[in-house]
Amino acid sequence: MDTEQIWLAVGMFGQLLFSGRWLLQWMTSEKAGRSVIPKAFWYLSLAGGATVLSYAIYKRDPVFILGSAMSSIIYLRNLVLLYREQTVEPPRIT
């Protein structure tokens, strides 16, 4: 396998991770009977986005790099917000 083939595999893997998040969200929503975005959706988004970003950097495509980088920031921010939501103690009623 040469370098081009390896990077193509990396790019395809990232795209599969990224696409898998939609399948996960759909299955979770169907099971709940309402629209649900599970935390794993954001992890798959970040993993897929970061992997695709590495491929875009290798390809030196500034449009692709910018889009992937900005999206990854949003995915990470959503995970931070979810983490904060879980770690905040509810107010005590005295």
C-alpha positions as CSV (number, residue, x, y, z in Angstrom):
1,M,0.0,0.0,0.0
2,D,1.4,3.4,-0.9
3,T,0.9,6.7,0.9
4,E,-2.0,7.8,-1.3
5,Q,-3.9,4.6,-0.7
6,I,-3.4,4.9,3.1
7,W,-4.7,8.4,3.1
8,L,-7.6,7.5,1.0
9,A,-8.4,4.7,3.5
10,V,-8.1,7.3,6.3
11,G,-10.5,9.7,4.5
12,M,-13.0,6.9,3.8
13,F,-12.8,5.7,7.5
14,G,-13.5,9.3,8.7
15,Q,-16.4,9.6,6.3
16,L,-17.8,6.2,7.5
17,L,-17.6,7.4,11.2
18,F,-19.2,10.7,10.2
19,S,-22.0,8.9,8.3
20,G,-22.5,6.4,11.1
21,R,-23.7,9.2,13.4
22,W,-26.8,9.7,11.3
23,L,-27.7,6.0,11.5
24,L,-27.2,6.1,15.3
25,Q,-29.4,9.2,15.6
26,W,-32.1,7.6,13.4
27,M,-32.1,4.3,15.3
28,T,-32.2,6.1,18.7
29,S,-35.0,8.4,17.6
30,E,-37.1,5.5,16.3
31,K,-36.6,3.6,19.5
32,A,-37.7,6.6,21.6
33,G,-40.5,7.6,19.2
34,R,-39.2,11.2,19.1
35,S,-36.2,13.0,17.9
36,V,-33.2,12.3,20.1
37,I,-29.5,13.2,19.7
38,P,-27.5,10.8,21.8
39,K,-24.1,11.8,23.2
40,A,-22.4,9.2,21.0
41,F,-23.6,11.2,18.0
42,W,-21.3,14.0,19.1
43,Y,-18.4,11.6,19.7
44,L,-18.9,10.1,16.2
45,S,-19.1,13.6,14.8
46,L,-15.9,14.7,16.4
47,A,-14.0,11.4,15.5
48,G,-15.2,11.5,11.9
49,G,-14.6,15.2,11.6
50,A,-11.1,15.0,13.0
51,T,-10.3,12.1,10.8
52,V,-11.6,13.8,7.7
53,L,-9.8,17.0,8.7
54,S,-6.5,15.0,8.8
55,Y,-7.2,13.8,5.3
56,A,-8.0,17.4,4.2
57,I,-4.8,18.6,5.6
58,Y,-2.9,15.9,3.8
59,K,-4.6,16.9,0.6
60,R,-3.9,20.6,1.3
61,D,-7.4,21.6,0.5
62,P,-8.1,24.9,2.3
63,V,-11.9,24.8,1.7
64,F,-12.1,21.3,3.0
65,I,-9.8,22.1,5.9
66,L,-11.8,25.2,7.0
67,G,-15.1,23.3,6.8
68,S,-13.8,20.3,8.8
69,A,-12.1,22.4,11.4
70,M,-15.1,24.6,12.1
71,S,-17.4,21.6,12.3
72,S,-15.0,19.9,14.7
73,I,-15.0,22.9,17.0
74,I,-18.9,22.8,17.1
75,Y,-18.9,19.0,17.9
76,L,-16.3,19.5,20.7
77,R,-18.4,22.4,22.1
78,N,-21.5,20.3,22.2
79,L,-19.6,17.6,24.2
80,V,-18.3,20.3,26.6
81,L,-21.8,21.5,27.2
82,L,-23.0,18.0,27.8
83,Y,-20.2,17.3,30.2
84,R,-20.9,20.5,32.1
85,E,-24.6,19.6,32.3
86,Q,-23.7,16.3,33.9
87,T,-21.3,17.7,36.4
88,V,-23.3,20.6,37.7
89,E,-24.9,19.8,41.0
90,P,-28.6,20.7,41.2
91,P,-29.5,23.5,43.6
92,R,-30.4,22.4,47.1
93,I,-33.7,23.4,48.5
94,T,-33.5,24.2,52.1
